[in-house]
Amino acid sequence: MRKITFIVYSALLLPLSLFAQVDSSSMSKLSDMLEQYYDAMLFEDNAVKESECDYLIESCKDSLVRQFVATKILEHYMDPPLMGEESVAIYVYEKWFMTGKIKIADSWKDFEANAFYQFNHQSMIDMQAPEITLYDSNGKEYIVPGESISVLYFYDTSCAKCKLTSAWLPSVLAGVHIPLVFYAVYCGTDEVQWHEFAHSFYGGSETVKVLHLWDPQMDSDYQMKYGVTSTPKLFFIDDAHIIRGRRLDKTALEQILTIYKSYYYGQSEEEKEKS
């Protein structure tokens, strides 16, 4: 554990032992201390964060304080500042809430936490990407992801954020010089609008293949498998079908493409197998 993490952790344990009553004032102070704790752990590995969250929760002897702390930790990592930290929320939910060790007091928060788990536990970073069956405009079937590295873009033509994302994607794809398949997955139901978008969107190149696909009957369960409760959603998947990026924005996508090109395609086959 880093020194700063230990200092914040020690400062946090003292008030935990003093909270004999759970009131709004004490919980507000505890929330502020937890924020310092998250900041101190920000660049630790997720395995370290999980271990320390366990230790912190276990250190709460009062059941109401433990409930409060565990719920706050869960809420923080459900919408974290760093890509990939969501796996900490999945871990905490599975260990402490699914097992019944702790219950979430607020019924709506309990519903949100359960929904988050159900829609995200299959698509965390470093997990095997779930296969989904999608179709092009001619009804041809595609199993996604395929053999190449790929980017999955879940969007809707009526989504304002999707329009912004769709505006910068072609320029990013134009700078890709490694074999890549870009799957533009339409999540709406208006076939005319879908065709119009597909014809207006240009992002292909000598190395980038763009496929416009959808699942009109929603048989693939892509919403659950990739957590598509809203759009846009961008995933980066390597050629071993491992999810390497999720919740990607423009900067994150550019960075992961640069890293992949430099450190993966710059290696020999023997080095690549070891990485």
C-alpha positions in Angstrom: 0.0 0.0 0.0 1.4 3.4 -0.9 2.2 5.8 1.9 -0.5 8.3 1.1 -3.1 5.5 0.9 -2.0 4.3 4.4 -2.3 7.8 5.8 -5.8 8.4 4.5 -6.8 4.9 5.5 -5.6 5.4 9.1 -7.4 8.7 9.3 -10.6 7.0 8.1 -10.4 4.1 10.5 -10.5 6.4 13.6 -13.9 8.0 12.9 -15.3 4.6 11.9 -14.6 3.4 15.4 -16.1 6.5 17.0 -19.4 6.5 15.1 -21.8 5.0 17.6 -24.7 6.7 15.9 -25.5 7.2 12.3 -26.7 10.7 11.6 -26.5 13.0 8.6 -23.6 15.1 10.1 -21.4 12.1 10.8 -22.2 10.4 7.5 -21.4 13.6 5.6 -18.0 13.7 7.2 -17.5 10.1 6.5 -18.4 10.6 2.8 -15.8 13.3 2.6 -13.1 11.0 4.0 -14.1 8.3 1.6 -13.5 10.7 -1.3 -10.0 11.2 0.0 -9.6 7.4 0.2 -10.7 7.0 -3.5 -8.3 9.7 -4.6 -5.4 8.0 -2.7 -6.1 4.7 -4.4 -6.8 6.1 -7.8 -3.8 4.7 -9.6 -3.5 1.4 -7.7 -4.4 -1.8 -9.5 -8.0 -2.9 -9.2 -7.0 -5.9 -7.3 -5.4 -3.6 -4.6 -8.6 -1.5 -4.6 -10.7 -4.6 -4.1 -8.6 -5.8 -1.2 -8.5 -2.4 0.5 -12.3 -2.0 0.1 -12.8 -5.3 1.7 -10.6 -4.4 4.6 -12.3 -1.0 5.0 -15.8 -2.6 5.0 -14.7 -5.3 7.4 -13.3 -2.6 9.8 -16.8 -1.1 10.3 -18.0 -2.8 13.4 -21.4 -1.0 13.5 -23.8 -2.6 11.1 -25.3 0.7 9.9 -21.9 2.3 9.4 -20.8 -0.8 7.5 -23.9 -0.6 5.3 -23.3 3.1 4.6 -19.6 2.6 3.8 -20.2 -0.4 1.5 -23.0 1.3 -0.3 -20.9 4.5 -0.9 -18.0 2.5 -2.2 -20.3 0.6 -4.5 -21.9 3.8 -5.8 -18.5 5.4 -6.4 -17.2 2.6 -8.5 -20.4 2.2 -10.5 -19.6 5.5 -12.1 -15.8 5.9 -11.6 -13.4 8.5 -12.9 -11.1 5.9 -14.5 -12.0 3.5 -17.3 -12.0 -0.1 -15.9 -12.7 0.8 -12.3 -16.2 -0.5 -12.7 -14.9 -4.0 -12.1 -14.3 -2.9 -8.4 -18.1 -2.2 -8.2 -18.8 -5.7 -9.7 -16.5 -7.3 -7.1 -18.0 -5.4 -4.2 -21.5 -6.1 -5.3 -20.8 -9.9 -5.7 -19.0 -10.3 -2.4 -21.0 -8.1 -0.1 -24.5 -7.5 -1.6 -25.3 -10.6 -3.7 -24.3 -12.8 -0.8 -26.7 -11.0 1.6 -23.9 -9.9 4.0 -25.0 -6.3 3.5 -28.3 -4.9 2.2 -28.8 -1.6 0.5 -31.2 0.4 2.6 -32.8 2.5 -0.2 -35.0 0.4 -2.5 -34.3 2.5 -5.6 -30.5 2.4 -5.0 -30.8 -1.4 -4.6 -32.6 -1.6 -8.0 -29.9 0.6 -9.6 -27.1 -1.5 -8.2 -28.7 -4.7 -9.3 -29.4 -3.3 -12.8 -25.7 -2.1 -13.0 -24.5 -5.5 -12.1 -26.8 -7.4 -14.6 -25.9 -5.0 -17.5 -22.1 -4.8 -16.8 -20.7 -8.0 -15.3 -20.2 -9.6 -18.7 -18.3 -6.8 -20.3 -15.5 -5.7 -18.0 -12.0 -4.9 -19.2 -9.8 -8.0 -19.6 -12.9 -10.2 -20.0 -13.7 -12.3 -23.0 -16.0 -10.3 -25.2 -19.5 -11.8 -25.5 -20.4 -13.0 -28.9 -23.5 -11.4 -30.5 -25.2 -12.2 -33.8 -26.0 -9.1 -35.9 -27.3 -8.5 -39.4 -26.4 -6.1 -42.3 -29.0 -4.3 -44.4 -29.3 -7.4 -46.7 -29.9 -9.7 -43.8 -26.5 -11.3 -43.9 -25.5 -12.7 -40.5 -22.3 -11.7 -38.6 -20.9 -13.1 -35.4 -19.4 -10.2 -33.6 -16.6 -9.7 -32.7 -14.7 -11.4 -35.6 -11.1 -12.5 -36.0 -9.5 -9.0 -36.2 -9.1 -6.4 -33.6 -12.3 -4.4 -33.5 -14.2 -1.4 -32.2 -17.9 -1.8 -31.3 -19.9 1.4 -31.6 -23.5 1.2 -30.2 -25.5 4.2 -31.3 -28.9 5.5 -32.2 -29.7 8.1 -34.9 -32.0 10.0 -32.5 -29.3 10.3 -29.8 -27.6 13.8 -29.5 -24.4 12.4 -28.0 -24.2 9.8 -30.7 -24.3 12.6 -33.4 -21.3 14.2 -31.7 -19.5 10.9 -31.5 -20.3 10.0 -35.1 -18.9 13.4 -36.2 -15.4 12.7 -34.8 -15.1 9.0 -35.4 -14.2 9.2 -39.1 -11.2 11.3 -38.4 -10.0 8.9 -35.7 -10.5 5.9 -38.0 -8.7 7.7 -40.8 -5.5 7.6 -38.6 -5.7 3.9 -38.0 -2.9 2.0 -39.8 -3.5 -1.5 -38.4 -6.1 -4.1 -39.5 -9.3 -3.2 -37.7 -13.0 -3.9 -38.1 -15.3 -1.1 -37.0 -18.8 -2.4 -36.1 -21.4 0.4 -36.2 -24.3 -1.2 -34.3 -27.6 0.6 -34.7 -29.7 0.3 -31.6 -32.9 2.0 -33.0 -35.8 0.6 -35.0 -36.1 3.1 -37.9 -34.6 1.3 -40.9 -34.8 4.3 -43.2 -32.8 6.5 -40.7 -30.3 3.6 -40.3 -29.7 3.4 -44.0 -29.3 7.2 -44.3 -26.7 7.2 -41.5 -24.8 4.2 -43.0 -24.6 6.0 -46.4 -23.4 9.3 -44.9 -20.9 7.8 -42.4 -17.4 7.3 -43.9 -14.7 5.8 -41.8 -13.2 3.1 -43.9 -9.6 2.9 -45.2 -7.1 0.4 -46.5 -6.8 -1.1 -43.1 -10.2 -0.3 -41.5 -13.3 -2.2 -42.5 -16.6 -0.6 -41.5 -19.7 -2.8 -41.0 -23.1 -1.3 -40.4 -25.2 -3.8 -38.5 -28.3 -4.1 -36.3 -30.4 -6.6 -34.5 -34.0 -5.6 -35.2 -35.5 -8.4 -33.2 -33.0 -7.9 -30.4 -32.4 -11.6 -30.2 -28.7 -11.2 -29.5 -29.2 -9.7 -26.0 -26.5 -7.1 -26.8 -28.1 -4.7 -24.3 -27.4 -7.1 -21.4 -24.1 -8.5 -22.7 -22.5 -5.0 -23.3 -24.5 -2.9 -20.9 -26.1 -0.8 -23.6 -28.7 0.9 -21.4 -28.0 4.2 -23.2 -26.0 5.3 -26.2 -23.3 5.9 -27.3 -21.1 3.0 -26.2 -17.7 2.3 -27.5 -15.6 -0.9 -26.9 -12.2 -1.8 -28.1 -11.6 -5.6 -28.5 -8.3 -7.3 -29.4 -7.9 -10.2 -31.8 -8.0 -12.6 -28.9 -11.6 -11.4 -28.2 -10.5 -9.7 -25.0 -12.1 -6.4 -24.0 -9.3 -3.8 -23.7 -11.4 -0.6 -23.5 -14.9 0.4 -22.6 -16.7 3.7 -22.1 -14.3 5.2 -24.6 -14.3 8.8 -25.6 -12.3 10.3 -28.4 -9.1 10.7 -26.4 -9.3 7.3 -24.9 -9.9 5.6 -28.2 -7.0 7.4 -29.8 -4.7 6.4 -27.0 -5.6 2.8 -27.0 -5.2 2.6 -30.8 -1.7 4.2 -30.5 -0.7 1.9 -27.6 -2.0 -1.2 -29.5 -0.1 -0.3 -32.6 3.2 0.5 -30.8 3.3 -2.3 -28.3 1.4 -5.1 -30.0 2.2 -4.8 -33.7 5.8 -3.7 -32.9 6.5 -7.1 -31.3 7.5 -10.4 -32.8 5.1 -13.3 -32.6 7.1 -14.8 -29.7 7.0 -11.5 -27.8 3.3 -11.0 -28.5 2.5 -14.4 -27.0 4.3 -13.5 -23.8 2.6 -10.1 -23.4 
